[in-house]
């Protein structure tokens, strides 16, 4: 029994609801289609379809098997497309999610460019700072920044990210430059409000002393203004209202241009990652694999983080 052909016939009959219509689409006699289905049910030892002279309906087992067959046939089609003479050709709908601030700067601008190479893929982009339930909400892939909680999801590191203190030159000319993390107690620090993230505070690495290795510490500096929106903190910092603790993906271009000055670099915490996260699957759909590869290629281009804004 040619299993793939039989699976295709079963899917065709189940979706068209007619043995005759499915046989006509494949260019064979209805009797041949009927024999394929009989052979499949005999092989599996279960009844997949209830066939009468007027209609065809799926059994409970048939409904479950239909979903598996459709997924399998889609994966086979993707595998064939990936090695075809015409090159990679993905199709279908891609649902992705990313944090709002990072997504606006470093995901949304890349979606149209991805579709230029893969015009048969349609894309839905969700920007949200909450942790989206990928499987429960039907998303194919998430881009997440920072340390990841343990979960059943699979993650792939696609870029590095550091967090560091920055301030505008006019703020530093008025208030001076902190030389060690403890000096932040004497400065106006622009912090996320308590209902936002960063519950552990700002992270710094203290140098090793004697036999003791470097120590990671967390401080919770305060200041006259806080906000639940990171973009607002970024804008306040650019305007000279204080020191902010921001990710390199957000401030690298402004550091290069001199609009922001990096501070306490000798105490910077180790870098964390920017990750592509997806549900555990034996084989990812081609469109998801290509999207992840595209992001990684873009983020690893020389000078990308210096110029993307």
C-alpha positions in Angstrom: 0.0 0.0 0.0 1.4 3.4 -1.0 0.7 5.1 2.3 1.1 8.7 1.2 -1.2 8.1 -1.8 -3.8 6.5 0.5 -3.5 9.3 3.0 -4.0 11.9 0.3 -7.1 9.9 -0.9 -8.5 9.8 2.6 -8.0 13.5 3.2 -9.6 14.3 -0.2 -12.7 12.2 0.6 -13.0 13.5 4.1 -12.7 17.2 3.1 -14.9 17.0 0.0 -17.4 14.8 1.8 -17.9 12.7 -1.4 -16.2 9.6 -2.8 -17.2 10.6 -6.3 -15.9 14.2 -6.0 -12.6 13.0 -4.5 -12.2 10.4 -7.3 -13.0 13.0 -10.0 -10.3 15.3 -8.5 -7.7 12.5 -8.6 -8.8 11.3 -12.1 -9.6 7.8 -10.9 -12.8 5.7 -10.7 -14.8 5.9 -7.4 -14.3 2.2 -7.0 -10.5 2.6 -6.8 -11.0 5.3 -4.2 -13.2 3.0 -2.2 -10.7 0.2 -2.3 -8.0 2.5 -1.0 -10.1 3.5 1.9 -11.1 -0.1 2.7 -7.4 -1.0 2.7 -6.5 1.8 5.0 -9.2 1.0 7.5 -8.2 -2.7 7.4 -4.5 -1.7 7.9 -5.4 0.5 10.9 -8.0 -1.8 12.4 -10.5 1.1 12.9 -13.4 2.6 11.1 -12.5 6.1 9.8 -15.6 6.9 7.7 -19.3 6.1 7.8 -20.3 5.8 4.2 -23.9 5.8 3.0 -25.4 6.3 -0.5 -26.1 9.9 0.4 -23.2 11.2 2.6 -19.9 10.4 4.1 -19.1 11.4 7.7 -16.0 10.9 9.9 -15.9 8.7 13.0 -14.2 10.0 16.1 -11.1 8.1 15.1 -11.4 9.5 11.6 -11.5 13.1 12.8 -8.3 12.6 14.8 -6.6 10.8 11.9 -7.6 13.5 9.5 -5.7 16.1 11.5 -2.6 13.9 11.6 -2.7 13.2 7.9 -3.1 16.9 7.0 -0.1 17.8 9.2 2.0 14.9 7.7 1.2 15.8 4.1 2.0 19.5 4.8 5.4 18.5 6.2 6.1 16.3 3.2 5.2 19.2 0.9 7.5 21.5 2.9 10.3 18.9 2.7 10.0 18.6 -1.1 9.9 22.3 -1.5 13.1 22.8 0.5 15.1 20.7 -1.9 13.3 21.5 -5.1 15.1 23.0 -8.1 13.2 26.2 -7.5 14.7 26.6 -4.1 12.8 27.3 -0.8 9.2 28.0 -1.3 7.1 28.4 1.9 3.4 29.0 2.1 0.7 29.3 4.7 0.0 31.7 7.5 2.7 32.6 10.0 1.6 33.9 13.5 4.4 35.5 15.5 4.6 37.5 18.7 7.2 39.7 20.2 7.6 42.3 23.1 6.1 45.6 22.2 9.2 47.8 22.3 11.6 45.3 20.7 8.9 44.2 18.2 8.3 47.7 16.9 12.0 48.3 16.3 13.4 45.0 15.3 10.6 42.6 14.2 7.9 44.7 12.5 10.4 46.3 10.0 11.6 42.9 9.0 8.2 41.3 8.2 7.7 43.0 4.8 11.3 42.1 3.9 10.7 38.5 4.8 7.6 38.5 2.6 9.5 39.8 -0.4 11.4 36.6 -0.4 8.4 34.4 0.5 5.3 36.1 -1.0 3.1 33.0 -0.5 3.4 33.4 3.3 0.9 35.6 5.1 1.9 37.0 8.5 0.1 38.1 11.7 2.3 40.0 14.1 1.3 40.4 17.8 3.2 42.9 19.9 2.6 42.4 23.6 4.7 42.6 26.8 2.9 39.7 28.4 4.2 36.2 28.0 1.9 34.8 25.3 0.8 31.1 25.5 2.0 30.0 22.1 0.2 26.7 21.9 -3.0 27.9 23.6 -3.3 31.0 21.5 -2.2 29.4 18.2 1.1 31.2 17.6 3.9 29.6 15.6 6.9 31.5 17.1 7.8 34.2 19.7 10.7 36.5 19.9 11.7 36.9 23.5 14.5 39.0 25.1 16.3 38.0 28.3 16.4 35.0 30.5 13.8 32.4 29.7 11.7 30.5 32.3 11.8 26.7 32.2 9.1 25.4 30.0 8.2 22.8 27.4 9.0 25.3 24.7 12.0 25.1 22.5 14.3 28.2 22.2 17.0 29.2 19.8 19.4 32.0 20.6 19.4 34.3 17.6 21.4 37.3 19.0 23.1 38.5 22.1 21.8 41.3 24.3 23.4 43.3 27.1 21.8 45.8 29.6 23.8 48.8 30.7 23.4 52.2 32.3 23.2 55.2 29.9 22.7 58.9 30.3 22.6 61.9 28.0 25.7 64.1 27.9 23.8 67.2 29.3 22.7 65.2 32.4 26.3 64.1 33.1 27.7 67.6 32.7 25.3 68.8 35.4 25.4 65.8 37.8 28.7 64.1 37.2 29.5 60.5 36.1 28.9 57.6 38.5 32.1 55.5 39.0 30.6 52.5 40.7 27.1 51.0 41.1 26.7 52.4 44.7 27.0 56.0 43.2 23.6 55.6 41.6 22.1 56.3 45.0 23.1 60.0 44.4 21.6 60.2 40.9 18.2 60.6 39.3 17.5 57.0 38.0 14.7 56.4 35.6 13.1 53.1 36.6 10.2 50.9 35.5 7.3 51.2 37.9 6.5 48.4 40.2 3.7 46.9 38.0 6.2 46.4 35.1 9.1 43.9 34.8 12.7 44.1 36.2 11.4 43.0 39.6 14.9 42.1 40.7 16.3 45.5 39.8 19.4 46.5 37.8 22.1 43.8 37.5 25.8 44.5 37.9 28.9 42.3 38.2 31.3 43.1 41.0 34.9 42.3 40.2 36.6 39.3 41.8 38.4 39.8 45.1 41.0 37.3 46.3 39.7 33.8 46.0 36.2 34.9 45.5 34.9 35.0 41.9 33.0 37.9 40.3 29.6 38.5 42.0 26.3 39.3 40.3 24.3 41.8 42.3 20.9 43.5 41.9 20.2 47.1 42.9 16.9 48.9 43.0 17.8 52.5 42.4 15.2 55.2 42.8 14.5 58.6 41.2 11.9 61.3 40.8 10.2 59.7 37.9 9.3 56.1 37.0 7.1 54.7 34.2 5.6 51.3 33.2 6.6 51.9 29.5 10.3 51.4 28.6 10.0 53.7 25.6 9.1 56.6 27.8 12.1 55.9 30.0 14.2 55.9 26.9 12.8 59.3 25.8 13.3 60.8 29.2 16.9 59.6 29.3 17.6 61.2 25.8 16.1 64.4 27.1 18.6 64.5 30.0 16.3 63.7 32.9 18.4 60.9 34.4 20.2 57.6 34.1 18.4 54.6 32.6 19.2 50.9 32.5 18.5 49.8 28.9 19.2 47.0 26.5 21.8 47.4 23.8 19.2 46.7 21.1 17.5 49.9 22.2 20.4 52.3 22.7 23.3 51.0 20.6 22.7 53.4 17.7 22.4 56.4 20.1 25.6 55.5 21.9 27.4 55.4 18.5 26.0 58.8 17.6 27.0 60.3 21.0 23.4 61.1 22.1 23.8 58.6 25.0 26.9 57.7 27.0 27.4 54.2 28.4 28.1 54.1 32.2 29.6 51.6 34.6 30.7 49.4 31.7 33.3 47.6 34.0 30.4 46.4 36.1 28.1 45.4 33.3 26.2 42.1 33.9 26.8 39.2 31.5 24.8 39.3 28.3 21.6 37.5 28.0 20.0 36.4 24.8 17.4 37.3 22.2 15.6 34.0 21.5 13.2 32.6 19.0 10.8 30.4 20.9 8.4 27.8 19.5 6.4 24.7 20.6 8.0 21.3 20.8 7.7 19.8 17.4 9.5 17.0 15.6 9.4 19.0 12.3 8.8 22.7 12.2 6.8 24.0 9.2 9.0 25.4 6.5 7.7 29.0 6.9 8.6 29.0 10.6 12.1 27.6 10.0 12.7 30.2 7.3 11.4 33.0 9.5 13.8 32.0 12.3 16.7 31.7 9.9 15.9 35.1 8.4 15.9 36.8 11.8 19.2 35.3 12.8 20.8 36.3 9.5 19.5 39.9 9.9 20.6 40.3 13.5 24.0 38.9 12.8 24.8 41.3 10.0 27.7 43.6 10.8 26.5 46.9 12.2 22.8 45.9 12.3 22.4 47.0 16.0 24.3 50.2 15.3 21.9 51.4 12.6 18.5 49.9 13.3 16.3 52.3 15.1 
